[in-house]
Every structure is written in structure tokens, then in C-alpha cells.
Amino acid sequence: MGAQEFFTEAVGQTAREAFIEAKAQARDEYGYGGYTGTIAEKPSFRIVEGESSDPYSLAEELLRDDDHWVADKWGPAGCILMGCDDDINHYLFFGYASS
């Protein structure tokens, strides 16, 4: 089995709320059988702090550099806060997932 790179945007009051919703949506779209190559396969997430005006660029750089916190297909997804509208935060979840 291989690994698939994924980038998933989600919203919520907290990162945990957004992560749970993103996983549920991915399972609805891709099934519950495992090896979907999506956020549905991730057990948890890790907040990533970094300097970048573009969250996608930061995520791609971390994956390209094989950052041990987010580049493991069995480990946590990376999570970057993209912005906030009122009480709703926008997050980017990313990483490799089993496929």
C-alpha cells in the first residue's frame, strides 16, 4: 500500500471541531474501508506554526522536506490556521495518508 498527499480545508470554532468534520466528510465521500488517501485515514492532527503568507506553500514545503511531524502516512495530519471570520476559523489540514 502506498501514500497519497492530501490538502483539506475545513472550518470550525476550534481545530478539533474542523478536523472531526473534515474526517466525517471524507468518509462520506470516499468510504470507510480505509486506504482512501484522504484525511479520513488520519488519527489526529498537529498544529503547525510557520512563516508564510500562503498556507499551501508552507504545507508543501514541510512535505517536500519530509518533516517528521507531518510526513508520516500513519502519523498526524498537519494543521495550519488560515484565518478567521467572526467565530469561525478556517484551517488547512495536510499530509500523507495511506492509499
Protein Blocks (a to p, Z undefined) as FASTA:
>chain_A
ZZdddddddddfbfklmmmmmmmmmmmmnojnbjnopaklpgbdcddddddfblklmmmm
mmmnopaklmpfklccddddfbdehjbccdddeddddZZ
